[in-house]
Amino acid sequence: MGVQRCICSHVTLDEVVRRAQAGQNFEQICSDTGCCQGCGMCRPYVHLAIETGRSQLPILSPAQAEAVLNRAQARQRQEESRATEDSAN
Protein backbone atom coordinates (compact mmCIF):
# COMPACT_ATOMS: atom_id res chain seq x y z
CA MET A 1 0.00 0.00 0.00
CA GLY A 2 1.23 3.47 -0.78
CA VAL A 3 0.08 6.88 -1.91
CA GLN A 4 -1.85 7.19 -5.16
CA ARG A 5 -3.86 10.42 -4.84
CA CYS A 6 -4.57 13.72 -3.16
CA ILE A 7 -7.33 12.87 -0.72
CA CYS A 8 -8.67 16.41 -0.24
CA SER A 9 -9.17 17.13 -3.95
CA HIS A 10 -9.71 13.54 -5.15
CA VAL A 11 -6.92 13.92 -7.74
CA THR A 12 -4.98 10.80 -8.66
CA LEU A 13 -1.25 10.87 -9.13
CA ASP A 14 -1.97 9.36 -12.57
CA GLU A 15 -3.63 12.69 -13.42
CA VAL A 16 -0.66 14.60 -12.00
CA VAL A 17 1.78 12.56 -14.10
CA ARG A 18 -0.34 13.00 -17.26
CA ARG A 19 -0.41 16.78 -16.76
CA ALA A 20 3.34 16.94 -16.06
CA GLN A 21 4.07 14.91 -19.20
CA ALA A 22 1.86 17.35 -21.13
CA GLY A 23 4.13 20.18 -19.98
CA GLN A 24 2.37 21.59 -16.92
CA ASN A 25 4.50 22.58 -13.95
CA PHE A 26 3.67 22.08 -10.27
CA GLU A 27 1.87 25.41 -9.89
CA GLN A 28 -0.27 24.84 -12.98
CA ILE A 29 -1.18 21.31 -11.91
CA CYS A 30 -2.19 22.48 -8.43
CA SER A 31 -4.17 25.42 -9.80
CA ASP A 32 -6.03 23.28 -12.33
CA THR A 33 -6.74 20.29 -10.07
CA GLY A 34 -6.88 21.73 -6.55
CA CYS A 35 -4.27 19.29 -5.27
CA CYS A 36 -1.92 20.54 -2.53
CA GLN A 37 -4.46 23.17 -1.54
CA GLY A 38 -6.15 21.31 1.30
CA CYS A 39 -4.23 19.67 4.13
CA GLY A 40 -0.93 19.69 2.19
CA MET A 41 0.00 16.09 2.97
CA CYS A 42 0.14 15.27 -0.75
CA ARG A 43 2.64 18.02 -1.60
CA PRO A 44 5.80 15.85 -1.48
CA TYR A 45 3.99 13.07 -3.35
CA VAL A 46 2.84 15.40 -6.12
CA HIS A 47 6.40 16.71 -6.47
CA LEU A 48 7.76 13.15 -6.49
CA ALA A 49 5.21 12.06 -9.13
CA ILE A 50 6.27 14.98 -11.31
CA GLU A 51 9.96 14.21 -10.71
CA THR A 52 9.77 10.47 -11.38
CA GLY A 53 6.72 9.99 -13.60
CA ARG A 54 5.44 7.39 -11.13
CA SER A 55 1.87 7.46 -9.84
CA GLN A 56 2.08 4.78 -7.16
CA LEU A 57 4.47 5.91 -4.48
CA PRO A 58 5.63 4.47 -1.17
CA ILE A 59 4.78 6.24 2.05
CA LEU A 60 7.65 8.63 2.73
CA SER A 61 9.38 9.16 6.04
CA PRO A 62 9.54 12.78 7.23
CA ALA A 63 13.19 12.94 6.11
CA GLN A 64 12.34 11.57 2.66
CA ALA A 65 9.46 14.04 2.28
CA GLU A 66 11.74 16.91 3.26
CA ALA A 67 14.34 15.79 0.70
CA VAL A 68 11.70 15.71 -2.05
CA LEU A 69 10.52 19.20 -1.13
CA ASN A 70 14.11 20.51 -1.04
CA ARG A 71 14.77 19.14 -4.54
CA ALA A 72 11.53 20.72 -5.76
CA GLN A 73 12.53 24.09 -4.34
CA ALA A 74 15.92 23.84 -6.03
CA ARG A 75 14.25 23.02 -9.39
CA GLN A 76 11.88 25.96 -8.97
CA ARG A 77 14.80 28.33 -8.31
CA GLN A 78 16.56 27.03 -11.45
CA GLU A 79 13.40 27.52 -13.54
CA GLU A 80 12.96 31.05 -12.21
CA SER A 81 16.60 31.83 -12.94
CA ARG A 82 16.27 30.53 -16.51
CA ALA A 83 13.08 32.55 -17.03
CA THR A 84 14.86 35.68 -15.80
CA GLU A 85 17.80 35.04 -18.12
CA ASP A 86 15.47 34.39 -21.07
CA SER A 87 13.54 37.60 -20.49
CA ALA A 88 16.80 39.57 -20.28
CA ASN A 89 17.89 38.29 -23.71
SEMARLUM-841800 format. One line per field, with one value per residue: residue number from 0; residue in one letter; x, y, z of N, C-alpha, C in turn. Coordinates in steps of 0.05 Angstrom, whole numbers. Layout:
N
pos [NUM  ...]
code [A  ...]
n.px [X  ...]
n.py [Y  ...]
n.pz [Z  ...]
ca.px [X  ...]
ca.py [Y  ...]
ca.pz [Z  ...]
c.px [X  ...]
c.py [Y  ...]
c.pz [Z  ...]
This chain:
89
pos [0  1  2  3  4  5  6  7  8  9  10  11  12  13  14  15  16  17  18  19  20  21  22  23  24  25  26  27  28  29  30  31  32  33  34  35  36  37  38  39  40  41  42  43  44  45  46  47  48  49  50  51  52  53  54  55  56  57  58  59  60  61  62  63  64  65  66  67  68  69  70  71  72  73  74  75  76  77  78  79  80  81  82  83  84  85  86  87  88]
code [M  G  V  Q  R  C  I  C  S  H  V  T  L  D  E  V  V  R  R  A  Q  A  G  Q  N  F  E  Q  I  C  S  D  T  G  C  C  Q  G  C  G  M  C  R  P  Y  V  H  L  A  I  E  T  G  R  S  Q  L  P  I  L  S  P  A  Q  A  E  A  V  L  N  R  A  Q  A  R  Q  R  Q  E  E  S  R  A  T  E  D  S  A  N]
n.px [17  9  17  -29  -60  -86  -121  -156  -173  -187  -155  -118  -52  -39  -65  -36  15  3  -11  38  71  48  68  55  72  87  57  17  -9  -29  -62  -100  -122  -132  -103  -57  -76  -107  -101  -47  -15  -5  33  92  87  62  101  141  117  116  170  189  154  122  63  45  65  112  99  127  181  188  238  250  207  220  268  249  218  257  289  251  244  295  294  253  277  318  287  262  307  326  282  286  335  323  284  315  346]
n.py [-24  45  113  143  186  253  264  305  334  295  278  238  211  192  228  274  260  253  307  332  307  329  379  414  452  447  487  500  450  444  489  478  429  430  401  396  439  433  399  392  347  317  344  331  283  295  328  288  252  283  290  237  211  171  141  112  112  100  105  161  175  226  251  235  260  313  317  309  356  395  385  399  454  472  460  495  545  543  542  592  625  613  633  687  698  687  726  771  768]
n.pz [0  -14  -33  -75  -91  -82  -27  -8  -53  -88  -130  -173  -173  -223  -256  -244  -263  -318  -332  -320  -358  -402  -401  -361  -302  -231  -204  -241  -246  -193  -190  -230  -214  -159  -123  -68  -41  2  59  51  56  11  -18  -21  -48  -96  -119  -123  -158  -204  -211  -219  -253  -235  -209  -167  -105  -51  20  49  94  144  135  82  55  65  36  -16  -22  -16  -62  -100  -90  -104  -160  -175  -165  -203  -250  -247  -249  -301  -330  -318  -342  -395  -406  -403  -447]
ca.px [0  25  2  -37  -77  -91  -147  -173  -183  -194  -138  -100  -25  -39  -73  -13  36  -7  -8  67  81  37  83  47  90  73  37  -5  -24  -44  -83  -121  -135  -138  -85  -38  -89  -123  -85  -19  0  3  53  116  80  57  128  155  104  125  199  195  134  109  37  42  89  113  96  153  188  191  264  247  189  235  287  234  210  282  295  231  251  318  285  238  296  331  268  259  332  325  262  297  356  309  271  336  358]
ca.py [0  69  138  144  208  274  257  328  343  271  278  216  217  187  254  292  251  260  336  339  298  347  404  432  452  442  508  497  426  450  508  466  406  435  386  411  463  426  393  394  322  305  360  317  261  308  334  263  241  300  284  209  200  148  149  96  118  89  125  173  183  256  259  231  281  338  316  314  384  410  383  414  482  477  460  519  567  541  550  621  637  611  651  714  701  688  752  791  766]
ca.pz [0  -16  -38  -103  -97  -63  -14  -5  -79  -103  -155  -173  -183  -251  -268  -240  -282  -345  -335  -321  -384  -423  -400  -338  -279  -205  -198  -260  -238  -169  -196  -247  -201  -131  -105  -51  -31  26  83  44  59  -15  -32  -30  -67  -122  -129  -130  -183  -226  -214  -228  -272  -223  -197  -143  -90  -23  41  55  121  145  122  53  46  65  14  -41  -23  -21  -91  -115  -87  -121  -188  -179  -166  -229  -271  -244  -259  -330  -341  -316  -362  -421  -410  -406  -474]
c.px [18  6  -4  -54  -76  -119  -166  -187  -191  -180  -118  -72  -22  -46  -50  9  28  -3  21  79  71  50  75  68  73  51  13  -22  -41  -67  -107  -136  -144  -120  -66  -51  -107  -104  -55  -3  9  26  78  110  74  84  143  143  114  155  205  177  119  84  30  67  88  107  123  157  189  217  262  229  204  255  273  227  235  291  276  236  275  311  270  256  310  313  264  284  333  305  272  318  344  296  291  348  338]
c.py [25  93  139  168  230  269  281  336  319  271  255  226  210  213  274  285  258  290  344  331  316  375  422  430  448  462  506  472  431  469  495  443  411  418  404  436  458  423  395  368  310  320  345  295  272  316  309  250  257  293  257  198  176  157  132  98  106  112  134  178  214  265  256  253  308  339  321  344  402  409  399  444  489  478  486  543  566  550  581  636  636  630  680  718  703  715  775  791  774]
c.pz [0  -21  -68  -111  -75  -52  -14  -31  -97  -130  -153  -182  -212  -266  -266  -260  -311  -351  -337  -348  -407  -421  -377  -316  -254  -200  -216  -252  -213  -174  -211  -232  -173  -112  -91  -39  -7  50  77  46  33  -29  -39  -50  -95  -135  -138  -155  -207  -232  -227  -249  -261  -208  -173  -127  -62  -4  49  84  121  131  92  41  45  42  -13  -44  -27  -50  -108  -113  -104  -150  -194  -182  -193  -251  -270  -255  -289  -343  -340  -338  -390  -427  -413  -434  -494]
